[in-house]
Amino acid sequence: ALRKEFPGVHYAGWHASYGEESDRHFAECMEEAVRLGVADAVEIDTRFHALEDVVAELQRADVILLPYEPSSEGASAAVNVAPGAERPVIVSPSDIFRPVSGVARMVDSHELRQYVQAASDILRNPGLASDMSSRAREWAATNSYQNAATRILSLTAT
């Protein structure tokens, strides 16, 4: 859906693989990409990468998309890393994204059209993209490991 307006758009995903079930799911995703005629614009990498390398790759993106299914998990490492790339972030309406609700654009529902609209809005509007990148940068600085450790240590210093 985005390719019509943004012909150079591509998907680069770094995903953890949890064995055969994950491998089947990735194969299904690639089959769907072939069916849709976009396989040339899809790249999925399941190898382990150092955190710094992932952030460096994310910094090359115009938009970071985290379309998680609803989850009862308490947190997501990915959502805590994504703002560190200082790029606009789009997230699903899953509770695990509450920590970045003021930084990321949360779609109203977990539907393709919602993600397409959010990405289109950002890609069409450089001012919005710049504002979201600035908010991500501020969030990352405020929530850095150093600042988090300082806050925790100050709680124990009483």
URKAUR-V366540 format. One record per residue. N is the residue number from 1. RES is the residue in one letter. PSI is psi in whole degrees, 0 to 359 (none if undefined). Layout:
n=(N,N)
res=(RES,RES)
psi=(PSI,PSI)
This chain:
n=(1,2,3,4,5,6,7,8,9,10,11,12,13,14,15,16,17,18,19,20,21,22,23,24,25,26,27,28,29,30,31,32,33,34,35,36,37,38,39,40,41,42,43,44,45,46,47,48,49,50,51,52,53,54,55,56,57,58,59,60,61,62,63,64,65,66,67,68,69,70,71,72,73,74,75,76,77,78,79,80,81,82,83,84,85,86,87,88,89,90,91,92,93,94,95,96,97,98,99,100,101,102,103,104,105,106,107,108,109,110,111,112,113,114,115,116,117,118,119,120,121,122,123,124,125,126,127,128,129,130,131,132,133,134,135,136,137,138,139,140,141,142,143,144,145,146,147,148,149,150,151,152,153,154,155,156,157,158)
res=(A,L,R,K,E,F,P,G,V,H,Y,A,G,W,H,A,S,Y,G,E,E,S,D,R,H,F,A,E,C,M,E,E,A,V,R,L,G,V,A,D,A,V,E,I,D,T,R,F,H,A,L,E,D,V,V,A,E,L,Q,R,A,D,V,I,L,L,P,Y,E,P,S,S,E,G,A,S,A,A,V,N,V,A,P,G,A,E,R,P,V,I,V,S,P,S,D,I,F,R,P,V,S,G,V,A,R,M,V,D,S,H,E,L,R,Q,Y,V,Q,A,A,S,D,I,L,R,N,P,G,L,A,S,D,M,S,S,R,A,R,E,W,A,A,T,N,S,Y,Q,N,A,A,T,R,I,L,S,L,T,A,T)
psi=(325,335,330,315,329,81,335,4,142,162,123,114,136,113,143,141,130,35,207,320,316,317,319,318,316,320,319,319,316,324,319,321,319,314,321,352,27,14,330,348,15,128,119,126,122,9,157,137,146,147,318,324,321,313,317,319,319,329,341,348,150,327,140,127,126,83,61,145,159,140,148,6,153,339,168,124,322,318,337,342,321,313,337,341,352,41,159,138,133,131,159,169,33,144,334,349,6,321,337,21,333,354,316,159,117,123,156,327,157,68,145,313,328,317,319,314,316,314,317,315,316,315,330,340,92,328,318,315,318,317,316,322,320,317,323,317,314,316,314,320,316,324,24,161,318,312,322,317,319,317,316,317,326,332,328,352,16,none)
